[in-house]
């Protein structure tokens, strides 16, 4: 399981870096083109799609690193054992919320699947798929963190 999350971590970093590099290249190309041959219509659209994907993947990466906003005041006040239980409960709530978002995103993605973007001509579902994809990652990471929190909770007996 640790190996799987190392692969997930490396893949997320690579995808986030690729999104950032793609944004920089698209915007750089647009700046050069605007100054020389005239502006293209697609770089802005591409950079928005890459930004959506990059941000949603980065949210999953930060959750995996426990860098997200948490209730650290409560965790520290109640001690290590109760804090681990509070963390596990928080991640369980993240799972429930993510499941609700995936359910709602299914209908949103289905409704825009046949529509295309103006400049790139790709399905409008592509940027919308970033949300359920990141929620699946939130669920996987939260299960891992619950497992770690429960092991810590048992060890502090």
N, C-alpha and C positions, 0 to 999 in steps of 0.2 A: 504494500500500500504506500509506503514511503517513496518507493521508486516511481509509482504512478504520479504522485504529487510533485516529485522533482521534475518529471517530464511535463506535467501540466504547468508548473511554474516557468520552466524554460520556454515552453510554447507560448505562454501568455506574454512573457517579456519580448519574445521575437515578434509576435503579432502587434503588440503595442509599438515597438520600435519601427516596424514596417509601416504602420499607420502614420506615425509621426514623420517618417522619411517621405512617405507618399504625399503628405500635406505640404511639406517643405518643397518638394519637387514641383508639385502642381502650382503652388503659389509663385515659386521662382520662375517657372515657365511663363506664367501669366504676366508677371512683371516685365520680363524680357520681351515677350510677344507684344505687349501693349506699347512698349517703347519703340519697337522696330516694325513689325508687320501688321499690327492690329490685334486687338484682344480676341481670345478664344472664348467660346461660350461654356465649355465643359469643366475647366479647372476649379471653378468655385463650387460647382455641384459635387465634383469628386472630393474636394477637400472637406465639404460638409459631411458626406457619407463616411469618409475616413475618420473624421473627428468623432462622429457618433459611435462608430465601432471601437475606436481607441479609448474613448472615455468609459464605455460600458465594460470593456475588457480590463481596463485599469481598475475599475471598481472591484471586480472579482479578484484581481491581483492583490489589491490593498486588503481586502477581506482575508485572503489567504495568509497575509503577513501580519494579521491582527493590527493593522494600522488604521482601521476604521474608527469612527466616533463610537465610543462605548459609554457605559455607565461606570466609569472607573471609580468615581466617588463612592458609590454603593459597594463595589467590589472590595475596595480598600478598607472601608469602614467595618464590614462584616467579617473580615478575615479570609484566609485562603480557602478554606473548605466551602463556606457559604458563597464566596466569590466565584468559585468554580461552578457551583450550581446555578448562580445568576447568569454567568456566561453561557452555560449550556442552555438555559431557558431562552436567553436572547437569541442564540443561534437557531433554536427551534422555532421561534417567532419569525426569524428571517426565512426559514424554510417555508412556513405557512404563507407568508406574504409573497414569496417567489412563486409558489404554486398558483396563487390567485392571479399574479401578473401573467404567468404563462397561459393560464386559461383565457384571460382577456386578450392577450396578444394573439392568440390563435385566430380569433375573430377579426382582429385588426389586419393581420397579415393576409388572411383569406380575402378580405374585402379589397385590398390594394394589389393583389398578386398580378392581375392582368393589366394594371396601369403602368405606364413607363414614365421615366423622368424626362424632362424637356431636352436637355443637352446631351446627356450620355445615352439615353434610350434604354436604360436598364430598368428592371422591375422596381417599383416603389416598395416592394416587400424587402428588398436588400437592406436598406437602412433600418426598417422596422424589425427585421430578424435579429438585430443586435440586442434588443431587449429580452426576448425569451432565451436567447443563447446565453446572455450573461446571467439570467436567473437560474438556468440549469447549472452554470458554474457556481453560483451562490449556494445552491443546494448541495452540490458535491463538497465544496469547501466547508460549509456549515456542518455537514455530517462528520467530516474529519475533525473539525474543531470541537464538536460535541464529544466525540470519542476521546480526544485528548483531555478535555475538561473533566469528563467522568473518571478517567484513569487518575487524574490528579486528585479528584474528590475522594476516590477510594484510598489513595495512598496517604492522605492526610488524616485518616482515622486514628 
